[in-house]
Amino acid sequence: MKIAVLVKEVPDTWGDRQLDPQTKRVVRAGDNVTDEINEKAVEAALLLRESVPGSTVTTVTMGPKSAREAVRRSLAMGADNGIHILDDRLVGSDAVQTSAAIAAALALGSFDLVIAGNESTDGRTAAVPAMLAERLGLSQLTFLRTLAVEGDTVTGERMTGTGYLEVSAKLPAVVSVTEQIAEARFPSFKGIMAAKKKPLETVDLNELGSPDDFAGAENSGSVVTSVTVRPPRAAGTIIRDDGTAATQLADYLASAKLL
């Protein structure tokens, strides 16, 4: 079974997110890390590889040169090889454009299973996995807290607002996983050294067969028109029970348009 896992470099998850007022994009200068949910997705793929003999794990990323480190980390964890989609024309791409580029790269690999995190910590659209499934014409199982493959069927428990659903699909398929899927292993020194010798292919839009006008902020269907700094947290509203607490609470919720 050929497994592909999407990984992404994001601003340090412990820091505050910032938008550049000029470019209207996320500020990526400074400390960047592999998104934690992607590490969990890689772990899920490695566990599947152990349970299905003969399987391979390929990690795929799209981003600037620094994004290569996210793939390197996944290789150190145990993935077999990696693909880095690198092209300056992709700068400023939205989720629709991103899914098109990644789908083109995945189509070249004929993967049986594509695993992604349910959402990235910098974009939080939670839409790319579904977009990939649509573009590739594959079944999709999203927001899974468990994942298993038996024969030509992938199964899992899909999180809902009230519990979970047991879902399944025939391979090939695209799945997205939640934080509950697995705890990612820490790369060992041996794994880090071995990663340096593992294949890591770099591809651009020309190799993916995408037209020049496909990518970039100027062709994006999503446009950020303005950026405003988040105001400092204001003091909360205190309601004292003097016999009218219920009325005060209702009035407050109504004024905040929560009722």
SULZI-V766279 format. One record per pair of residues at least 24 apart in sequence whose C-alpha atoms are under 10 Angstrom apart, sorted by the first residue. I is the first residue (numbers start at 0). J is the second residue. D is the distance in whole Angstrom. If there is no record, write none. Layout:
# SULZI-V766279
I_J_D, I_J_D
This chain:
# SULZI-V766279
0_47_9, 0_48_8, 0_51_7, 0_52_8, 0_53_7, 0_54_4, 0_55_6, 0_56_9, 0_110_8, 0_111_6, 0_112_8, 0_148_10, 0_150_10, 0_151_9, 0_170_10, 0_171_10, 1_44_10, 1_48_9, 1_53_9, 1_54_6, 1_55_5, 1_56_6, 1_57_8, 1_108_8, 1_109_8, 1_110_5, 1_111_5, 1_112_7, 1_113_9, 1_171_10, 2_41_10, 2_44_7, 2_45_9, 2_47_9, 2_48_8, 2_54_7, 2_55_6, 2_56_5, 2_57_6, 2_58_8, 2_78_10, 2_108_10, 2_109_9, 2_110_6, 2_111_6, 2_112_5, 2_113_6, 2_114_7, 2_171_10, 2_173_10, 3_40_10, 3_41_9, 3_44_8, 3_55_8, 3_56_6, 3_57_5, 3_58_6, 3_59_7, 3_78_10, 3_80_10, 3_81_9, 3_82_10, 3_105_8, 3_108_9, 3_109_10, 3_110_6, 3_111_8, 3_112_6, 3_113_5, 3_114_6, 3_115_9, 3_173_9, 4_37_8, 4_38_9, 4_40_7, 4_41_6, 4_42_10, 4_43_9, 4_44_7, 4_45_10, 4_56_7, 4_57_6, 4_58_5, 4_59_6, 4_60_9, 4_70_10, 4_73_9, 4_78_9, 4_81_9, 4_105_10, 4_112_8, 4_113_6, 4_114_5, 4_115_6, 4_116_9, 4_173_10, 4_174_10, 4_175_10, 5_37_7, 5_38_9, 5_40_8, 5_41_8, 5_57_9, 5_58_6, 5_59_5, 5_60_6, 5_61_9, 5_69_10, 5_70_9, 5_81_10, 5_82_10, 5_101_9, 5_105_10, 5_113_8, 5_114_6, 5_115_5, 5_116_8, 5_128_9, 5_175_10, 6_33_7, 6_34_7, 6_35_9, 6_36_9, 6_37_5, 6_38_7, 6_39_10, 6_40_8, 6_41_8, 6_58_7, 6_59_6, 6_60_5, 6_61_8, 6_66_9, 6_67_10, 6_69_6, 6_70_7, 6_72_10, 6_73_8, 6_81_10, 6_83_10, 6_114_9, 6_115_8, 6_116_8, 6_119_9, 7_31_10, 7_32_8, 7_33_6, 7_34_6, 7_35_9, 7_36_9, 7_37_7, 7_38_9, 7_58_10, 7_59_8, 7_60_6, 7_61_7, 7_62_8, 7_66_7, 7_67_9, 7_68_9, 7_69_6, 7_70_8, 7_115_10, 7_116_10, 7_119_8, 7_120_10, 7_121_10, 8_32_5, 8_33_5, 8_34_6, 8_35_10, 8_37_9, 8_60_8, 8_61_9, 8_62_8, 8_63_9, 8_65_8, 8_66_5, 8_67_8, 8_68_8, 8_69_6, 8_70_9, 8_119_9, 8_120_10, 8_121_9, 9_33_6, 9_34_6, 9_35_9, 9_62_10, 9_66_9, 9_69_9, 9_119_8, 9_120_7, 9_121_6, 9_122_9, 10_34_8, 10_120_8, 10_121_7, 11_35_10, 11_120_9, 11_121_9, 12_120_7, 12_121_8, 16_120_9, 16_121_7, 17_121_10, 17_226_10, 17_228_8, 17_229_10, 18_225_10, 18_226_7, 18_227_9, 18_228_8, 19_226_8, 19_227_10, 20_224_10, 20_225_7, 20_226_6, 20_227_8, 20_228_9, 21_225_9, 21_226_9, 22_91_9, 22_216_10, 22_223_9, 22_224_10, 22_225_10, 22_226_9, 23_91_9, 23_222_9, 23_223_6, 23_224_8, 23_225_7, 23_226_6, 23_227_10, 24_90_10, 24_91_7, 24_216_10, 24_223_8, 24_226_9, 25_91_10, 25_121_8, 25_122_9, 26_121_10, 27_121_10, 31_65_9, 31_66_9, 31_68_9, 31_69_9, 32_65_10, 32_66_9, 32_68_8, 32_69_7, 32_72_10, 33_66_8, 33_67_10, 33_68_8, 33_69_5, 33_70_8, 33_71_10, 33_72_8, 33_73_9, 34_69_8, 34_116_9, 34_118_10, 34_119_7, 34_120_7, 34_121_9, 35_116_9, 35_119_9, 35_120_9, 35_178_8, 35_182_10, 35_183_8, 36_115_8, 36_116_5, 36_117_8, 36_118_8, 36_119_7, 36_120_8, 36_175_10, 36_176_8, 36_177_7, 36_178_6, 36_179_9, 36_180_9, 36_181_10, 36_182_10, 36_183_9, 37_69_9, 37_73_9, 37_114_9, 37_115_7, 37_116_5, 37_117_9, 37_118_9, 37_119_8, 37_175_10, 37_176_9, 37_177_10, 37_178_9, 37_183_9, 38_69_9, 38_72_9, 38_73_7, 38_76_9, 38_115_10, 38_116_9, 38_178_10, 38_181_9, 38_182_8, 38_183_6, 38_184_8, 38_185_9, 39_115_9, 39_116_8, 39_176_8, 39_177_8, 39_178_7, 39_179_9, 39_180_7, 39_181_6, 39_182_6, 39_183_5, 39_184_8, 40_73_10, 40_113_10, 40_114_6, 40_115_6, 40_116_6, 40_117_9, 40_174_10, 40_175_8, 40_176_7, 40_177_8, 40_178_9, 40_180_8, 40_181_8, 40_182_9, 40_183_8, 41_73_7, 41_74_9, 41_76_8, 41_77_9, 41_78_8, 41_114_8, 41_115_9, 41_116_9, 41_181_9, 41_182_10, 41_183_7, 41_184_9, 42_73_9, 42_76_8, 42_77_9, 42_78_9, 42_180_9, 42_181_7, 42_182_7, 42_183_5, 42_184_7, 42_185_10, 43_114_8, 43_145_9, 43_146_7, 43_147_9, 43_176_9, 43_180_7, 43_181_6, 43_182_9, 43_183_8, 44_77_10, 44_78_8, 44_112_9, 44_113_9, 44_114_7, 44_115_10, 44_146_9, 44_147_10, 45_76_9, 45_77_7, 45_78_7, 45_79_10, 45_183_10, 45_184_10, 46_146_10, 46_147_9, 46_181_9, 47_146_8, 47_147_7, 47_148_7, 47_149_10, 48_78_10, 48_148_10, 50_147_9, 50_148_8, 50_149_9, 51_147_10, 51_148_8, 51_149_8, 51_150_9, 54_79_10, 54_111_10, 55_79_6, 55_80_8, 55_110_10, 56_80_7, 56_81_8, 56_110_10, 56_112_10, 56_113_10, 57_81_5, 57_82_7, 57_105_10, 57_108_9, 57_110_9, 57_113_9, 57_198_10, 57_199_9, 58_82_6, 58_83_9, 58_113_10, 58_114_9, 58_199_9, 59_83_6, 59_84_8, 59_101_8, 59_104_8, 59_105_8, 59_113_10, 59_115_10, 59_199_9, 59_200_10, 59_201_10, 60_84_6, 60_85_9, 60_101_8, 60_104_10, 60_201_10, 61_85_6, 61_86_9, 61_89_9, 61_97_8, 61_98_10, 61_100_8, 61_101_7, 61_104_10, 61_201_10, 61_202_10, 61_203_10, 62_86_8, 62_87_9, 62_89_8, 62_90_8, 62_97_10, 63_87_8, 63_89_9, 63_90_8, 64_201_10, 67_199_9, 67_200_10, 67_201_9, 70_194_9, 70_199_8, 71_191_8, 71_194_6, 71_195_8, 71_197_9, 71_198_10, 71_199_8, 72_185_9, 72_186_7, 72_190_9, 72_191_8, 72_194_8, 73_185_10, 73_186_8, 73_190_10, 73_191_10, 73_194_8, 74_186_9, 74_190_8, 74_191_8, 74_192_10, 74_193_8, 74_194_5, 74_195_8, 74_196_10, 74_197_7, 74_198_9, 74_199_9, 75_185_9, 75_186_5, 75_187_7, 75_188_8, 75_189_8, 75_190_4, 75_191_4, 75_192_7, 75_193_7, 75_194_5, 75_195_8, 75_197_9, 76_183_9, 76_184_7, 76_185_7, 76_186_5, 76_187_7, 76_188_10, 76_189_10, 76_190_6, 76_191_8, 76_193_10, 76_194_8, 77_184_9, 77_186_8, 77_187_9, 77_190_7, 77_191_9, 77_193_9, 77_194_8, 77_197_10, 78_190_10, 78_194_9, 78_197_9, 79_194_9, 79_197_7, 79_198_8, 79_199_9, 80_194_9, 80_196_10, 80_197_6, 80_198_5, 80_199_6, 80_200_8, 81_197_8, 81_198_6, 81_199_5, 81_200_6, 81_201_9, 82_198_8, 82_199_6, 82_200_5, 82_201_6, 82_202_7, 83_199_7, 83_200_6, 83_201_5, 83_202_6, 83_203_9, 84_200_9, 84_201_6, 84_202_5, 84_203_6, 84_204_8, 84_206_10, 84_207_9, 85_201_7, 85_202_6, 85_203_5, 85_204_8, 86_201_10, 86_202_8, 86_203_5, 86_204_7, 86_205_9, 86_214_9, 86_215_10, 87_203_9, 87_204_9, 87_214_9, 87_215_8, 88_203_9, 88_204_8, 88_211_8, 88_212_8, 88_213_8, 88_214_6, 88_215_5, 88_216_9, 89_203_9, 89_204_8, 89_211_10, 89_212_10, 89_213_8, 89_214_5, 89_215_5, 89_216_8, 90_214_7, 90_215_5, 90_216_7, 90_217_10, 91_214_8, 91_215_5, 91_216_4, 91_217_8, 91_218_9, 91_219_8, 91_221_10, 91_222_10, 92_213_9, 92_214_6, 92_215_5, 92_216_5, 92_217_9, 92_218_8, 92_219_6, 92_220_9, 92_221_9, 93_122_9, 93_124_10, 93_127_10, 93_214_9, 93_215_8, 93_216_8, 93_218_9, 93_219_6, 93_220_7, 93_221_6, 93_222_9, 94_122_9, 94_124_8, 94_125_9, 94_126_7, 94_127_6, 94_128_10, 94_130_8, 94_219_9, 94_220_9, 94_221_8, 95_126_9, 95_127_7, 95_130_7, 95_131_9, 95_214_10, 95_219_8, 95_220_8, 95_221_9, 96_127_10, 96_130_10, 96_213_7, 96_214_6, 96_215_8, 96_216_10, 96_218_9, 96_219_7, 96_220_9, 96_221_10, 97_127_8, 97_130_9, 97_131_9, 97_214_8, 97_215_10, 98_126_9, 98_127_6, 98_128_8, 98_129_9, 98_130_6, 98_131_6, 98_132_9, 98_133_10, 98_134_8, 99_127_9, 99_130_8, 99_131_7, 99_134_7, 99_135_9, 99_207_10, 99_209_9, 99_213_9, 99_214_9, 100_131_10, 100_203_9, 100_204_7, 100_207_7, 100_208_9, 100_209_8, 100_213_9, 100_214_8, 101_127_9, 101_131_8, 101_134_10, 101_207_9, 102_127_10, 102_128_10, 102_130_9, 102_131_6, 102_132_8, 102_133_9, 102_134_7, 102_135_7, 102_207_9, 103_131_9, 103_134_9, 103_135_9, 103_204_9, 103_206_9, 103_207_6, 103_208_8, 103_209_8, 104_202_8, 104_203_9, 104_204_9, 104_206_9, 104_207_6, 104_208_9, 105_131_9, 105_135_8, 105_207_10, 106_134_10, 106_135_7, 106_207_9, 107_206_10, 107_207_8, 109_171_9, 110_170_9, 110_171_7, 110_172_9, 110_173_10, 111_137_10, 111_151_9, 111_169_10, 111_170_6, 111_171_4, 111_172_7, 111_173_9, 112_137_10, 112_139_10, 112_148_10, 112_153_9, 112_169_10, 112_170_7, 112_171_5, 112_172_5, 112_173_6, 112_174_8, 113_137_10, 113_139_9, 113_170_10, 113_171_8, 113_172_6, 113_173_5, 113_174_6, 113_175_8, 114_140_10, 114_141_10, 114_146_10, 114_172_9, 114_173_6, 114_174_5, 114_175_6, 114_176_7, 115_141_9, 115_142_10, 115_173_8, 115_174_6, 115_175_5, 115_176_6, 115_177_9, 116_141_9, 116_142_8, 116_143_9, 116_174_8, 116_175_5, 116_176_5, 116_177_6, 116_178_8, 116_180_10, 117_141_7, 117_142_6, 117_143_8, 117_174_9, 117_175_5, 117_176_5, 117_177_6, 117_178_8, 118_142_9, 118_175_8, 118_176_9, 118_177_8, 125_175_9, 127_175_9, 128_173_7, 128_174_7, 128_175_6, 128_176_10, 129_173_8, 129_174_8, 129_175_9, 130_173_10, 131_172_10, 131_173_7, 131_174_10, 132_171_10, 132_172_7, 132_173_6, 132_174_9, 133_173_10, 135_171_10, 135_172_9, 135_173_9, 136_171_10, 136_172_9, 136_173_10, 137_168_9, 137_169_9, 137_170_8, 137_171_6, 137_172_5, 137_173_7, 137_174_10, 138_167_9, 138_168_6, 138_169_7, 138_170_8, 138_171_7, 138_172_5, 138_173_6, 138_174_8, 139_166_10, 139_167_9, 139_168_8, 139_169_10, 139_170_10, 139_171_9, 139_172_6, 139_173_5, 139_174_6, 139_175_8, 140_166_7, 140_167_7, 140_168_7, 140_172_8, 140_173_6, 140_174_5, 140_175_7, 140_176_9, 141_166_9, 141_173_8, 141_174_5, 141_175_5, 141_176_7, 141_177_9, 142_174_8, 142_175_5, 142_176_5, 142_177_5, 142_178_9, 142_179_10, 142_180_9, 143_174_7, 143_175_6, 143_176_5, 143_177_6, 143_178_9, 143_179_8, 143_180_7, 144_175_9, 144_176_6, 144_177_6, 144_178_7, 144_179_5, 144_180_5, 144_181_8, 145_176_8, 145_177_9, 145_179_8, 145_180_5, 145_181_8, 146_174_9, 146_175_10, 146_176_8, 146_180_7, 146_181_10, 155_180_10, 156_180_10
